[in-house]
Amino acid sequence: MSIEEIVTAYHAAMLHKSADELADLYAEDGLHEFPFGGLAPYKGREEIRAGYRARWGATAFEAQEVRRVSLYRTTDPEVVVVEQNVFVAAGDQRITVPGLLVLRVRNGRIVHARDYMDTSAVTQVRAAAAS
């Protein structure tokens, strides 16, 4: 899979809240980190699958659209930075969650992801979903 195809599939998995679709994009020993927000990293494809299954299964919000703002190629051919906006329906609100993904892709699989989300927007989503 090309990097563009991986990013498109990643966004589709977010829309579907499909932990299986997401985890299948990762190498067996892939790493998914959350540098902001204090979340522990997921180490390995099966931990990514289980972590997202639990997280997405326990949330009362729906991602209505994931818009790729831009995809930046770096001087390292394995690394891209994806700027994105996730439009979320939570309760009676629609909230935009901006974010960045820094992906290292090797042999058509994600080997490392650093997932930067706007934590204030995530807090708004959680509050709206709880009310």
C-alpha positions as CSV (number, residue, x, y, z in Angstrom):
1,M,0.0,0.0,0.0
2,S,1.2,3.5,-0.8
3,I,1.4,6.1,1.9
4,E,-1.6,7.9,0.4
5,E,-3.6,4.7,0.5
6,I,-2.6,4.1,4.1
7,V,-3.8,7.6,5.1
8,T,-7.1,7.1,3.3
9,A,-7.6,3.7,5.0
10,Y,-6.7,5.2,8.4
11,H,-9.3,7.9,8.0
12,A,-11.9,5.4,6.8
13,A,-11.2,3.2,9.9
14,M,-11.8,6.3,12.1
15,L,-15.1,7.0,10.4
16,H,-16.2,3.4,10.8
17,K,-14.8,3.2,14.4
18,S,-13.2,0.0,13.2
19,A,-10.3,-1.1,15.4
20,D,-9.8,-4.0,13.0
21,E,-9.4,-1.8,9.9
22,L,-7.0,0.4,11.8
23,A,-4.9,-2.3,13.4
24,D,-4.6,-4.1,10.0
25,L,-2.6,-1.1,8.7
26,Y,0.1,-1.6,11.3
27,A,3.2,-3.9,11.3
28,E,2.9,-6.7,13.8
29,D,5.3,-4.8,16.1
30,G,3.9,-1.3,15.3
31,L,3.8,1.4,17.9
32,H,1.1,4.0,18.3
33,E,1.8,6.9,20.7
34,F,-0.2,9.8,22.0
35,P,2.3,12.5,22.9
36,F,-0.5,14.8,24.3
37,G,-3.3,13.9,26.7
38,G,-1.4,11.4,28.9
39,L,-2.5,8.2,27.2
40,A,-0.2,5.2,27.3
41,P,1.1,4.0,23.9
42,Y,-0.2,0.9,22.2
43,K,2.6,-1.5,21.5
44,G,2.0,-4.0,18.7
45,R,-0.8,-4.6,16.3
46,E,-3.0,-6.6,18.7
47,E,-2.6,-4.0,21.5
48,I,-3.6,-1.3,19.0
49,R,-6.6,-3.4,18.0
50,A,-7.7,-4.0,21.6
51,G,-7.0,-0.4,22.7
52,Y,-9.0,1.2,19.9
53,R,-11.8,-1.4,20.2
54,A,-12.1,-0.5,23.9
55,R,-11.8,3.3,23.3
56,W,-14.2,3.6,20.4
57,G,-16.6,1.1,21.9
58,A,-17.0,3.2,25.1
59,T,-17.6,6.5,23.4
60,A,-20.9,8.1,22.6
61,F,-19.7,10.2,19.7
62,E,-19.6,9.7,15.9
63,A,-16.9,10.9,13.6
64,Q,-19.0,12.3,10.7
65,E,-16.1,13.3,8.5
66,V,-12.3,13.1,8.5
67,R,-10.8,15.7,6.3
68,R,-7.1,15.5,5.2
69,V,-5.9,19.1,5.2
70,S,-2.5,18.2,4.0
71,L,0.1,15.5,3.7
72,Y,3.7,16.6,4.2
73,R,6.5,14.4,2.9
74,T,9.7,14.7,4.9
75,T,13.3,14.1,3.8
76,D,13.0,10.6,5.3
77,P,11.0,8.6,2.7
78,E,9.3,6.5,5.4
79,V,7.9,9.5,7.3
80,V,4.9,11.7,6.5
81,V,3.0,14.3,8.5
82,V,-0.8,14.3,8.0
83,E,-2.7,17.4,9.1
84,Q,-6.4,16.5,9.6
85,N,-9.7,17.8,11.0
86,V,-12.2,15.3,12.4
87,F,-15.8,16.5,12.5
88,V,-17.5,14.8,15.4
89,A,-21.2,14.7,16.4
90,A,-21.4,14.5,20.2
91,G,-24.8,15.0,21.9
92,D,-26.4,17.8,19.9
93,Q,-23.1,19.5,19.0
94,R,-20.7,19.2,16.1
95,I,-17.1,19.7,17.2
96,T,-14.0,19.9,15.1
97,V,-11.0,18.1,16.4
98,P,-7.8,19.2,14.7
99,G,-4.8,16.9,14.7
100,L,-1.6,15.8,13.3
101,L,-0.4,12.3,12.6
102,V,3.3,11.6,12.2
103,L,3.5,8.2,10.4
104,R,6.5,6.0,9.7
105,V,5.6,3.5,7.0
106,R,7.8,0.6,6.0
107,N,6.9,-2.1,3.5
108,G,3.3,-0.9,3.2
109,R,2.6,-1.0,7.0
110,I,2.7,1.7,9.7
111,V,5.6,0.9,12.1
112,H,5.2,4.0,14.2
113,A,2.5,6.6,14.7
114,R,2.5,9.7,16.8
115,D,-1.0,10.9,17.2
116,Y,-1.3,14.6,18.2
117,M,-4.9,15.7,18.9
118,D,-6.2,19.1,20.1
119,T,-6.8,18.1,23.8
120,S,-9.2,21.0,24.4
121,A,-11.4,19.8,21.5
122,V,-11.3,16.2,22.8
123,T,-12.4,17.6,26.2
124,Q,-15.3,19.3,24.5
125,V,-16.3,16.1,22.7
126,R,-16.2,14.1,26.0
127,A,-18.4,16.7,27.8
128,A,-20.9,16.9,25.0
129,A,-21.2,13.1,24.7
130,A,-21.7,12.8,28.5
131,S,-24.6,15.3,28.5
